[in-house]
């Protein structure tokens, strides 16, 4: 069409320049339809493509300059028919940083030094989010089983509930995290805690249990969930100073091994007679950041029946600098670049467009990074450079509407991809085991938790070509 688009046209695209669309059909399909990477073998006789919808490798014989594609020249190799694929079955684990969902007060996703990947605030109803720049005395305490500072600086307060989707009817281990952010004493804050209608704690007093305010404490319970949802309720009671329950975060861990998601291929390269395919475990079933992984699989293009060999595997829940506002001490959940499980609808992002501050051009700048292992390049020393593309930038684009026909907020997507350095030592690929991160914001990010690799070293080893790009509007 050529004109404007409204909520009655969820699938319409327009040729009118600068006109936003919903494009509801594309949001879920990004990264799972069409083709990914395309590369040619070193002898330039065979072209290979990654079919995203069928999740297959496709080869095309191009040895004859007059080749006509057909069944004699095109072959398809579905990944599901090949051996050596990574196992994506894990124990269910959901870790939620409780709080709100707005910048400056909301709960941001993060990964702590214990390599626990915490998600942003999700699955909650009632109450309000809060933030306090407190110093907690017993962070990362092995005895107290506590986490890091971001978990205890944000919190949910009031009377509120969480309805956590769980995959299997069984008993789950639930660990609740608390820290009193105010200068309260014993008796100032009291509340009841229930799970699945059963009282876990009555008149719970954080200060009394922790031995003081601004001290973290955990409490672990066994909770049976039988209907696909684990319900947690926090009911405020009148204390000496306030009538508000308070929660910093929680972990839900299952017993059974479950399917966590789908293996998503994209990146492709050839070196020394072998092919290399980049894939991610997308976490789309469990919705857990704990289940995000990247893999590089090698294969013999002359003997596809031999299957894949896993040459590199790494978790994608590593710490990352924000996509923007990295210098701001307050939480910025809409600026986070922490990798998230793939989502298929807008509601799963828990981005609250109607309450968030817009840019000077009346658009909402936001991110919800979802990984695609989009490129594999070999360096002169035998290592690799891994390119991770962000699915979110393709789902939302520049000044388009959300995939929600009731919402006309203009969205400007941050697309915080990543470059990872892979070293080869004694024939084994190791991801970023040497760092020289001198960045001003973080030196504990990257897969090593010790800073990302130096871009200067990458430029010295292998020049990069900068393509033209359209600047994205900035707002601080």
N, C-alpha and C positions, 0 to 999 in steps of 0.2 A: 504494500500500500504506500501511499505518498503523503498522508496526513498525520495528525496526532493520534496517539494511542491512549486508551483509557482502560479501566478495569473490566470492561465487557469484552476486551480483546486480549486474552491472556497469552496467545501464541503469535500475535501479529508482530511483524517486523516492518519498519518503514524506511523509505529512502530519504525522508526529510532530514536534512542535516541538523544535528544538535537536538534531536527529538528522542526522548527516553522511551524504552519499551520494557515490558515485563519478561518476555521470552521464557515463560514457565517451562517449556519443553526442554530447554537446554540445561537448566540448573543441575538436574540430576545426572545428565548424560555426559557432562564434561569429563574427559579422561577415560570414558568407557564406550566411545563410539568413534568411528573413523580410523585414521592411521596415526601411529606415533612416529618413532624415528625410522629413517630410511638410510641404508648404507650399502656399499658395494664391497664385495670381497677384494682382497689385495691384488688379485690377478685381473680384476675388472671384468670378469666373465659372468658373474651372477649378482643380481641386485636383490637385496633383502628388505622386507618391510615388516612392521609390527602392526598387526590387525588388533585394534583395541576391543572391538565388540566381540569378536570370536576368541580373543586372547590367544592369538596364534602367531607364529612366524610364517611369512610367505616369501618364497624364493621365485625369482624370475630369471630365466636364462637370457642374457643379453649378449652372448658371444657372437651372434650373427647380427650385423647392422640392419638387416632387413627383417628382424624377428617380428612375428605377429603373436601377441599373447594368446595362449590357449592351453588346453590341458596338457600338451606336450612340453610346454615351457614354464608353466606356473604350477608350483606345488605349495600346499598348505600343511603346516605342522602345528596342530592345536597343542597348547601347553599341557592340557589335561591328559593327553595321550603319551606324554613323555615322562621318563623316570627322573629322579633327582630333584624334584620340586621341594621347596622348603615346607615344613609342617607349620600350619597356622593355627593349630589347636592348643589353647592355653587355658589355664584356670582363670575364671572371671575375676577381674579386679577393677574397681572403680574408685578413684580418689578425687574428692571434691573439695576445692578451696571455697568454703562457705562465705557468703557475703551478699553483695549486690552485683549489678551488671553494668553500671555506668562508669565512665572514666572518672578518676580522682577518688571515688569511694568504693568501686566495685572490686570483686575478687578476680585477680589475674591468674591465668594458668602459669605454672612454673614447674621446674624439676629441681628437687633438692639435692644436696651433695650425697645423700644415700641412694640417689638415682631412682627415687620415687617420682613418677610423672603425675603431678596434680593438675586437674582440669579446672576451668573457670566455674563459677557458681551455676549449677544446673539442677533441674528437677524439684525446685523449691516453690512453695506457695506460702503467702502470709509473711508477716514480719517485714523488716527493712534491713538494708545493708549498712554497714558502718566501717570506718577506717580510723585507726589511731596509730601514730608513729611511735609506738612504744618499744622499749628495749626489754626483751624477754630474757630472763636469767639463765634458763636451762635449755637453750636451743640444741638440737641434734644430740640429745642426751640418750645414750644407749639404754640406761636403766629406766628412765621415764618414757622411752619410746617416742620422743618428740621429734618434730620436723624443724624447718628453718623459718626465718623471720617472716617471709611473705604470708605464711599460713596464719600467723597469730596477729598480724596487723590488720587484717580484714575479718569481719564476722557478720553473722546474721543475728538479729535481736528482735525481741517481741514474743509473740506466740506464733509459731510457724511449723511447717511440716516439710518433709522431703519424701517424694514418691520415686524411688529409684527402680528403673526397669531391670529385672534380673532374668536370665535365660532359662533357668532350670528350677523346678520345685525342690528345694533342699534347704539345709541349714547353712547360713552365711555367717562369717566372722565380721562383726561390725566394730570398728574402732573409732571412737569419738575424740576429737581434739578440742581443748578449751584453754583459754587464758583470759583472766579478768583484765581489761584494758584500763579501768579506772582505779582510783585510789580507794577502793572499797575494802571493807573489812568483813569479818565473818558475819553472816546474817543479812548483809546488804542486798544480795541478789539470790533469789531462790526460784527453782523451777523443777517441774517433773519431766521425766524422759520416758517415752513409751515407744515400743516397736511392735508392729502388727497387733495393736490393741493391748499389749501386755506391758505393765509398768516395769521399767528397768531400774529407775531411781526416783525416789520421792524427795521433794524439797532439796534437790541437789544444790550444793553451795561450792562454787568453783574455788573461792579463796580458802575455805576450810580444807577442801580436798587437796589443793595444790600447796598449801602452806604459805599462802600470801598472794597478793595480786601481782600481775605481770610475771607470773610463773606458769609455764605450760604444763598441762596434765592430760593424760589419755585414760580412757576407760574402754574396755573391750567386752563385748557381749556376743553370745551365740543367738542368732535370730532365724527362725524358720519362716520362709516365704513360700507360699504354695500357689499364688495366683498370678505370677509374672511381675509383681511389683512388691518391693520391700518398703514398707511405710515406717517413717520415723517422725515422731511428734514431740515437740518441745513446748510445754505449757507453762506460761508465766504464772508465778505466785507473788503475792505482795511481800517484798523484803523490806528491810529498814530504809533503803534508799531508792529502790526502783522496783517496778513490776515488769520485768523483762527477762525472758530466757536468753541465752547467748551461746553460740556455737562457732568455733573457728574453722572446723573442717571435719571430714569423716572419710573412712575407708570401708569398702565393702568387698570382701574376698570370698569367693565360692570354693567348693570342694571338687566338683567335677571338672573334667577337661571339656572345653567347648570350642566350637568353631568361632574364631574371632573376626574373620573378615574374608576378603577376596584378594588374590594375588593380582596386582595390576602391572602389566608390562608397558614399557615405552622406549627407554634408551637402548641403542644398539651400536656395536663397534666390532671391528675385526683387526686381529693382530697375530702374526706368526702362525697363520693357518687356522686359528680358532675364532669363533664368534663369541661375543659377550653381550648378554641381555641384562638390562637393568629393570628391576621390578620392586614394587613396594607391597607390603602387607598393609591394607588400607584401614583395618580396624572398624569397618563399616557395620559389622554385626554386633560386636561387644560395645562399640562407641567409646572404647578406652584408649587413652594415650599410651597406656602400658603395652598395648599390642601393636604399635606402629614400628615396622622394621623395614630397612632397605637391604636389598640383596643384589649381587652381581653374579650371574650364572654363566659359565662357559659351555660351549657346545662345539661339536665337530661338524661343520657344514657338509662334509662328505660322508658322514655317518650319523644321521639324525637319530637312528634307532638306539644309539649309545646313550641318549638322554643328556641331562644337564649335570654339571659339576659345580657345586657352590664354592666360589673362590673368595667371596666377601659377604659378610653379614654384620649389620650394625643396627642398634636401636635408634629410632628417630625421635625419641623423647628427650633428646639432649637439650641443655639450656641454650637459648638464643637471645641476642639483643633484640629490642623492640623494632618494629617496622618504622616507628616514628616516636617522638617524645621520649627518647631514651634518657634524656637528661633530667626528666621530671621524677622526683622521689615518690609521688603518689601513684597508686596502681592505675594502669591504663589497659583495661581488658580489650578495648577496641583498637589498641595499637600493638597488641601482642603478635609476635611472629612464631611463638611456640607451635610446633606441628600438632595438628588436631586430627582425629579420626575423620574419614570422609563422611560428608552429610549429603542427603538427597533432597531435603526441603529446608526452607528458610527458617522455620520455627526451631530447628535443631541448633541454630547458631546462638539462640537467646540474645540476639542483638535488639535492644529496645530503641527503635528509631524515634519514637514520639517524644522521648524524654531526654535525648542526648543533644549536646551542643552541636550546632551545624557550623560549617565553615563560613567565611565571608561571602562565598558565592552560593550559600544556602544548600550545601550538600553535606552528607554525612561521610566522613573519611573513616574507614574501618577495615579491619583485617580478620580473617578466620583461616589461617594458613593450613592447607592440606597438601601433603607431599606427592610429587610425581618424580620418579628418577628418570629424568628426561635425556641425559647425555652422559656418555663415557668417552673420555679422551685419554690416550696413553701419553705419558711424558717421556722425554729422552732417557731418563734413568730407569725406565721400566715400571714406574708407578702409574697412578691414574689421577685424573681430575674428574670428580663426580659432579654433575649438574643436577640440582634439585629445583624443579619448577613448582610454583604455587598454583594449585587448581583454582583457588578463590578468585584470582585476577580474571580468569576466563569465565567464571560463573557470574560475575557481577559487572566487570568492565568499568567504564568511565561515564559517570552521570547517567546511569540507568536506574530503573526502579528495582526494588527487591522482588524476589520471586513470590510475591504476595499481592494479589490484585486489590486488596483493600488499603494498600500503603503506597502513597505517591512520593515518598521521600527519595530524593536523588542520592544515589550511592556512588562514591568514588572509592574504588578498591585499592588498598595496598596489596601488592603481590610479592611478599618477601621470600624470594627463592634463596638458594644457598649454593656455594661452591665448597666441596670437601676435597681435601688432599689425601690420597692413598699412597703410602710408601710400600715398597717391596723390599723385604729383607729376608735373606736366606730362602727365597722362593715363596714366601708367604706375604700376602697383602695385609697391611695394617693401616687402619684409618686414623690419620692425624695423631701420630704418636710423637710428633715434634711440633711445638708451638712457638711462635714469636709474635704474639698478639700484643701490640702496644696501643690498642684503641683506648679512647678516653672514658668509655662507659663501663665495659666489663672485661675482665681477664679470666673469668671462670666459665666461659661459654664454650660451645663446640662439643663434639663427641668425646673429647678427652676430659672435659670439665676443667681444663687448664688454659683456655683461650683458643681461638681459631688460628689456623696457619697464616703465615705472613703472605699477603698478596704480592709484596715486593719479591719474595723468593719465587713465586709462581711466574711473574713477569720475566724474571731472570732466566728461568728454565725454558719458558715457552711463551712467545708473544701472544697476546690476546687481541682480537679484532673488535673494536667498539662499533656497534651499529647505531644508526640514527634512531632517536627515540623522541617521543612526545612527552615533555615534562608534565608531571602530575602536580596539581595545585597543593600547596602546603598550608598547614594551619597549626599554630602552636597555642 
